[in-house]
Amino acid sequence: MAIIPAAKVTRFEQLEAGNLFLYMDHGHRFYALKTQPPAGETRGEMVILGPSFIEDANESFLLPWEAAMVLSLGKEFSILLPTEASAWFGGEPSRRPVCLALIDERAFICTNCSRFPQRYIPCFVEIETGAVHERQLPGLALFTNSWEIAVLGDNHPPRTILKYPLAEGG
């Protein structure tokens, strides 16, 4: 039997950095990615991807480690980029709701690493590894707010997990 997309219920602390998961606790429900532990720490954090956010925020930000049960989608997903020229821009990332940066062939989530969502400290989470880069990207980048996370496969049609921009009412 195949479960598509591949998923399992597990604890947040058992995820590896770079794992995609659905968080459902304390009345909140959002997709997130586990990060590598900050310098001097032993536990990774989570970068909120949406489609909803918490603490009156309307953008992506980092949350500290939390004991929670999650639905893990693992690392077997694809990032689908826009093909429209108008969907790309240079300069500073757009903060809302979730901006993606591309450096060479590496994708990064542009996020807020402040402990308070009302204060902004830019940081960038490499999607494949969960590595967090504070304040600036490790290279020249282009940005987009039009992207999606999907599961692709030979034996099933593409399954979209999360897509920006969000559909009206989504």
C-alpha positions in Angstrom: 0.0 0.0 0.0 1.3 3.5 -0.9 0.5 6.6 1.1 0.9 9.6 -1.1 2.5 11.9 -0.1 4.6 9.7 2.2 3.8 10.7 5.8 4.2 9.6 9.3 3.1 10.8 12.7 6.2 11.5 14.9 7.5 13.9 17.5 9.1 17.2 16.4 12.4 16.4 18.2 12.7 13.2 16.1 12.7 15.1 12.8 15.9 15.8 10.9 16.9 19.3 9.8 15.3 20.0 6.4 12.2 17.8 7.2 8.8 19.3 6.1 5.9 18.8 8.5 2.4 19.8 9.4 2.2 21.3 12.9 -1.2 20.9 14.6 -1.2 21.9 18.3 -2.7 24.6 20.5 -5.3 25.3 17.9 -2.8 26.2 15.2 -2.3 24.4 11.9 0.6 25.2 9.5 3.4 23.7 7.5 6.9 24.2 8.7 10.5 23.1 8.1 12.8 21.9 10.8 16.1 23.9 11.0 19.5 23.0 12.2 20.2 24.0 15.9 21.4 27.6 16.4 25.0 28.1 17.4 25.6 26.7 20.9 22.2 24.9 21.0 21.4 21.3 20.7 17.8 21.5 19.3 16.6 22.7 16.0 13.8 25.2 15.5 11.0 25.5 13.0 10.5 28.0 10.2 6.7 28.6 9.7 5.7 28.3 6.0 1.9 28.8 6.4 -0.7 29.0 5.1 -1.6 30.5 8.5 0.7 32.1 11.1 0.6 32.6 14.8 1.1 35.4 17.4 -0.7 38.0 15.1 2.1 37.6 12.5 1.4 37.6 8.8 4.7 36.4 7.6 7.2 33.5 8.1 9.3 33.5 11.3 11.3 31.1 13.4 9.8 29.3 16.4 12.0 27.7 19.1 11.9 23.9 19.7 8.7 22.7 21.1 7.6 19.2 22.3 4.8 18.5 19.8 3.4 15.7 17.7 3.6 16.4 14.0 2.7 14.9 10.6 6.1 14.5 8.9 6.3 14.7 5.1 10.1 14.1 5.2 12.5 15.5 2.6 10.9 13.9 -0.5 9.3 17.0 -1.9 10.0 19.4 -4.7 10.1 23.2 -4.9 8.3 24.4 -8.1 9.5 27.8 -9.3 7.5 30.3 -11.4 8.3 30.5 -15.1 6.8 34.0 -15.5 9.5 36.7 -15.7 7.3 39.1 -13.7 7.4 36.7 -10.7 11.1 37.3 -10.1 12.8 40.3 -8.5 16.2 41.3 -7.2 17.2 43.5 -4.3 15.6 42.9 -0.9 13.2 40.0 -0.3 9.5 40.8 0.1 8.5 39.8 3.6 4.9 38.8 3.0 3.8 36.2 3.3 6.6 33.8 2.5 9.4 34.8 0.1 11.8 32.3 -1.6 15.4 33.1 -2.5 17.4 31.3 -5.1 21.2 31.2 -5.0 22.8 29.1 -7.7 20.7 26.0 -7.4 19.9 26.4 -3.7 16.5 27.5 -2.4 16.1 29.5 0.9 13.1 30.6 2.9 13.3 34.3 3.7 12.1 34.6 7.3 12.2 36.6 10.5 14.5 35.2 13.2 13.5 37.7 15.9 12.0 36.1 19.0 9.3 38.7 18.6 7.4 38.6 15.3 6.8 42.4 15.6 10.5 43.0 15.4 12.3 42.1 12.1 15.7 40.4 11.9 16.3 38.9 8.5 17.5 35.3 8.2 17.4 32.7 5.5 16.8 29.0 5.9 18.3 26.6 3.3 15.4 24.3 2.4 17.5 21.2 1.7 19.6 21.3 4.9 17.7 23.4 7.3 20.8 25.6 7.8 20.0 29.1 9.1 21.9 32.1 7.7 21.4 35.2 9.8 21.2 38.8 8.4 22.4 38.0 4.9 22.3 35.4 2.2 25.5 33.4 1.3 25.6 34.7 -2.3 23.8 36.6 -5.0 20.1 35.9 -5.0 16.9 36.4 -6.9 13.5 36.3 -5.1 10.0 35.3 -5.7 6.7 35.2 -3.8 5.2 32.8 -6.3 6.3 29.2 -5.6 5.0 25.9 -4.4 5.9 22.7 -2.5 4.7 19.6 -4.2 5.3 15.8 -4.2 6.1 14.5 -7.7 6.1 10.9 -8.7 6.0 8.5 -11.6 3.0 6.6 -10.4 0.8 9.5 -9.2 -0.1 13.0 -10.4 1.7 15.9 -8.7 0.3 16.7 -5.2 0.6 20.3 -4.1 1.3 20.7 -0.4 1.5 24.5 -0.2 1.4 27.2 -3.0 2.1 30.9 -3.0 0.4 33.2 -3.7 -2.4 31.7 -1.7 -5.8 31.2 -3.4 -8.4 33.7 -2.5 -9.8 32.8 1.0 -6.9 30.4 1.4 
